[in-house]
Amino acid sequence: MTIKMFDDFLDNDLNEEIWFPFYLPQWSSRKNAVATYRIKESVLTLYIADDQKPWCPSRMKQITLILIILKCRIEMKQILWRSKHENKRFIKEI
């Protein structure tokens, strides 16, 4: 196995030779699609700020619907996983 790229995020800023500091600017602009992130203890965390404006307002309804569907799928998988594992624990206790 060969490592093609490595970044340990030791700096407080992204290495722009490796990373783009924006999301899909072709759908909007680099200014509107600026990435919100923090780097702490060598961990890059992407987030959406509460006051962040939509980066593509013309697709906002479509994107919102997709996010709702994804959230429902994730919640269903969590429910199924918990149900499966709680049943195993219950059977072991009997």
C-alpha positions as CSV (number, residue, x, y, z in Angstrom):
1,M,0.0,0.0,0.0
2,T,1.3,3.4,-0.9
3,I,0.3,6.6,0.8
4,K,-0.8,9.1,-1.9
5,M,-1.4,12.1,0.3
6,F,-1.0,12.8,4.0
7,D,-2.0,15.8,6.1
8,D,-1.6,15.9,9.9
9,F,-3.5,19.2,10.3
10,L,-0.8,20.6,12.6
11,D,-1.4,24.2,11.3
12,N,-4.5,26.2,12.1
13,D,-5.2,26.7,8.4
14,L,-5.9,24.3,5.6
15,N,-3.0,23.4,3.3
16,E,-4.5,24.9,0.1
17,E,-2.1,22.8,-2.0
18,I,-4.1,19.8,-0.9
19,W,-7.6,21.1,0.2
20,F,-10.1,23.6,-1.2
21,P,-11.5,26.0,1.4
22,F,-14.9,26.0,-0.2
23,Y,-17.7,23.7,-1.3
24,L,-18.9,23.2,-4.9
25,P,-18.3,26.8,-6.0
26,Q,-19.4,25.9,-9.5
27,W,-23.0,25.9,-8.1
28,S,-22.6,29.3,-6.5
29,S,-19.4,31.3,-5.9
30,R,-16.3,30.8,-3.9
31,K,-17.5,33.6,-1.5
32,N,-20.9,31.9,-0.9
33,A,-19.4,28.4,-0.8
34,V,-16.7,29.1,1.7
35,A,-16.0,26.1,4.0
36,T,-16.6,26.5,7.7
37,Y,-14.2,24.4,9.6
38,R,-12.0,24.3,12.6
39,I,-8.7,22.5,13.3
40,K,-8.0,21.5,16.8
41,E,-5.5,19.0,18.1
42,S,-4.7,17.8,14.5
43,V,-8.4,17.1,13.8
44,L,-10.3,18.8,11.0
45,T,-14.0,19.4,11.8
46,L,-16.4,20.7,9.1
47,Y,-19.6,22.3,10.4
48,I,-22.5,24.5,9.3
49,A,-22.8,27.6,11.4
50,D,-26.3,28.6,12.6
51,D,-26.2,31.9,10.7
52,Q,-24.6,30.4,7.5
53,K,-26.4,31.4,4.4
54,P,-27.4,28.8,1.7
55,W,-24.6,28.4,-0.8
56,C,-27.0,27.7,-3.6
57,P,-30.4,29.4,-2.8
58,S,-32.0,28.2,-6.1
59,R,-31.6,24.6,-5.0
60,M,-32.5,25.1,-1.3
61,K,-35.8,23.2,-1.4
62,Q,-34.3,20.3,-3.2
63,I,-31.3,20.1,-0.9
64,T,-33.6,20.4,2.2
65,L,-35.7,17.5,1.0
66,I,-32.6,15.3,0.4
67,L,-31.2,16.1,3.9
68,I,-34.6,15.2,5.5
69,I,-34.5,11.8,3.6
70,L,-30.9,11.2,4.6
71,K,-31.7,12.0,8.3
72,C,-34.6,9.6,8.3
73,R,-32.5,6.8,6.8
74,I,-29.8,7.4,9.4
75,E,-32.3,7.4,12.2
76,M,-33.9,4.2,10.9
77,K,-30.5,2.5,10.8
78,Q,-29.8,3.6,14.4
79,I,-33.2,2.2,15.5
80,L,-32.6,-1.1,13.8
81,W,-29.1,-1.4,15.2
82,R,-30.2,-0.6,18.7
83,S,-33.1,-3.1,18.4
84,K,-30.8,-5.8,17.1
85,H,-28.3,-5.3,19.9
86,E,-30.7,-4.8,22.7
87,N,-32.5,-8.1,21.8
88,K,-29.2,-9.9,21.9
89,R,-28.5,-8.5,25.4
90,F,-32.0,-9.4,26.5
91,I,-31.6,-13.0,25.3
92,K,-28.3,-13.3,27.1
93,E,-29.9,-12.2,30.4
94,I,-32.6,-14.8,30.1
